[in-house]
């Protein structure tokens, strides 16, 4: 799934395109980090639950899926608004033409990672054959689409083929987990989160857009500004629920710092 596109690019196209694509792909794969770390905790927790129809199981399922969304939408937003700049800063100007591939791949990975919790639910239910079939279908789709699209569209075709195959697998996982649990991992608060990140993006683009994003410090500045605005709008739109504040409070406590205003805030929110 992750190297078929690169091999076929090498077969059908030039080493230059392989090099550009090999910059966009690992950058988009940064979206793997948080979901994969979360799944290490999630699978043992749900596997230890006896009743997969219980409210506790549904709550854990929804919270984990929601937090993958809340966190991963931040790098996704940066990859969408500053793809050319990020590739130029990290890899050099020669790789900036991979910006469209970075956007396509990051969107595909973002959607597919939302289904990681559904995939782990299937594993906890013992539906390993289904998990195998999902991956098999995704791999075949990836191979066929790359063969069809790369000769004509190059790295854009490889990006579309890989993203589509990952999204296809995620749709299968969502549908199957819904079939067995009847739990919808999303609620209307997701729309509030989308609204929050869009408004934050527009403001960051307005505030930072007049300055040149040409070095790592400017990207970090834009990232911090986006994160702050996003957090403010999540609070204002009430996108976060009681369970979310409980998680944030525990993270804050683990940091080992004491700030009176923050302590009072969490005591009111929980």
Secondary structure, 3 states (H helix, E strand, C coil): CCCHHHHHHHHHCCHHHHHHHHHHHHHHHHHHHHHHHHHHHHHHHHHCCCCCCCHHHHHHHHHHHHHHHHHHHHHHHHHHHCHHHHHHHHHCHHHHHHHHHHHHHHHHHHHHHCCHHHHHHHHHCCCHHHHHHHHHHHHHHHHHHHHHHHHHHHHHHHHHHHHHHHHHHHHHHHHHHHHHHCCCCCCCHHHHHHHHHHHHHHHHHHHHCCCCCCCHHHHHHHHHHHHHHHHHHHHHCCCCCHHHHHHHHHHHHHCCCCCHHHHHHHHHHC
